[in-house]
Amino acid sequence: MAAITASMVKDLREKTGAGMMDCKTALQENDGDIEAAVDWLRKKGLSKAAKKAGRTAADGLVAYAVDGNKGVVVEVNSETDFVARNEKFQNMVANIADVALSVDGDIEKLKAADYPGAGKSVEDHITEMVGSIGEHMSVRRSASLSVSQGVVVPYVHTQIADQAGKIVVLVALESAGDADALQSVGKQIAMHVAASRPLALSVNDLDATVVEREKSVLAEQARASGKPEQIIDKMVEGRMQKFYEESVLLEQVFVIDGETRIKDVAKNAGAELKGFIRMELGEGVEKEESDFAAEVAAMNKG
């Protein structure tokens, strides 16, 4: 029997898009013959992934897993909402969220980690699922939160499955106080985060480039209004304060009561708000727009 090398497995995977273990098995079953292995994978329905990989996957689910004072959020994409509502896909996403919790949300470790009960990695299991379901899928991102004592509280907006939906928020509250009371406050803050889309927890956490861009825009607006240079800096300073109040979670006004700042909501509950994650399905992904009429016309020309 021919020796199966890592290079052969890599070549077959690039040709077919199938998982590493599936490629190795295919080569073993066909005595190292690449073309025969390709056919073997096609017959098994495992090479479909290669044809799907170029498609845009901007649908799917965002899911969470929480264990005590640690939580994680993951986004697993599919091409259509139809697949996102498939129970098989939903179960896979739930399992991936559990695995992500075990690796503290590290995306590369998550992809390489063992998928529960599959005898292969998360990434290879997804490749197999692509062949089974017939759509491109991928784990796009993952993030985690934890506190030394206190709670990590989840909230799902537009829920589609258990612990999964279109928007997932985690809020981390550091406190030695009553866990049930903290859960209640955390849930309200998480709902606020879902609605208000803060850019950062605190002013110091804001991206420096975002701050400088905002200052530049405000300065140009002030100059365009004819204000003298000597007062432009003070105008910008005042307007930046409003920007912080709109963009920074701790400075935002609580949407539920319309008057208390979030930092005081947490303080009044005897807690410190240590962090948040807000993950919305498909953020930043450019979806392919198809022109159905043009497609029909092109078919008729053919």
Disulfide bonds with the S-S distance in Angstrom:
none
